[in-house]
Amino acid sequence: MNRHLQDKEMVNDVLSMTKAGLTTYANFISETSNQQLRQTLQQIRNSDEQFQYQLYQLAEQKGWYKPAHQADPQDIHQVRTQVSS
């Protein structure tokens, strides 16, 4: 296996793990009544989100990650209307 593929797999694995961790933080934050713990979890989550975005940018730059196509403005409007109803 060449190094390029190993790097790509590692980056995608870390992106996947970070995404799962962010979901877990969101669940913990919404269920935590202790304000100090809540703030600490929010800070950790924010830091992880920044890390995830930087890693995403690297992966996209190297062609290791292809984002979904951008939504059509009409589709965005339709979803926004449905959610706000």
Protein Blocks (a to p, Z undefined) as FASTA:
>chain_A
ZZklmmmmmmmmmmmmmmmmmmmmmmmmmmpcblklmmmmmmmmmmmmmmmmmmmmmmmm
nopaccdddddfklmmmmmmmmmZZ
